[in-house]
Amino acid sequence: MPDPADATVFFVGNATMIIRSHGFTLLTDPNFLHRGQRAHLGWGLSTRRRTEPAMEVGELPPLDLVVLSHMHGDHWDRIARNNLDKDLPIVTTRHAAARLRRQGFGHAVGLEPWEYHHERHGDSTLTVTATPARHAPGRASSLMPPVMGSVLDFAHAGEVDLRLHISGDTIMDECLSEIPRRFPDIDVGIVHLGGTRILGVTVTMDGAQGVEWLRLMQPESALPIHYDDYEAFASPLKDFQQHVRQAGLSHLVHYLMRGETYRLPVRQSGTRPRRPVIGPG
């Protein structure tokens, strides 16, 4: 049985995390730009970084997998492109996977919503399922790259005992409502915030929408990320904190600062209803 003490999230900054559980080590949305450097958003747009990442790309541990929500410069930057192992599996959207393969990352896996990718280490498995996301309202969505959220199901001996859901860059939208129906019992919800403004349009959740997301997903606990790191972020973390307090949800939320580690709640056998592994076991 996996040791719960080995299940952690280390917050590098922005949407970049190192997630360890069940013998797997994952990296999410690799962004290692430094304060003052610009992340490119396409269409000639960019945004300047306000913060430093908590580690350099050369300090990363050995990785099994990268989960990439979409192809924007604050989620996949030139430092990641030039320094990550080209043989790493990268699970992402089909749009991003095609671009990654052109960059030499031959093991990029592109998923549509509800498709999944499966990894195994002995009796432990990891299933990454792509979930819907909407990066801008109305017609503005056509100017943004396709984006996905993800559900990470960690299992031992055929039983899922840790379920994470990462929102990805999204606004609140009807497309999200199917996620908790298909994936109840989310142990940790990781919510991308920032209230990002591009050309006057809000394209990621602000504090109020972040609370709506918590109410929809109903995770056992939640970690806010993707806040305060770039000049395009218009909704600071304190905005989310205020809405969380007003909603009476402070008991759900853990505020993980850059460079800090959060211990993940791997369930003990029999503590909640059995959740079988999706797809190949």
Buried (B, 14 or more C-beta within 10 A) or exposed (E): EBEBEEBBBBBBBBBBBBBBBBBBBBBBBBBBBEEEBBBBBEEEBBBEBEBBBBBEBEEBEEBBBBBBBBBBBBBBBEBBBEEBEEEBBBBBBBBBBEBBBEBEBEBBBBBEBBBBBBBBEEEBBBBBBBBBBBBBEEEBBEBBBBBBBBBBBBBBBEBBBBBBBBBBBBBBBEBBEEBBEEBEBBBBBBBBBBBBBBEEBBBBBBBBBBBBBBEBBEBBBBBBBBBBBBEBBEBBBEBBBBBBEEBEBEEBBBBBEBEEEBEBBBBEEEEEEEBEBBEEE
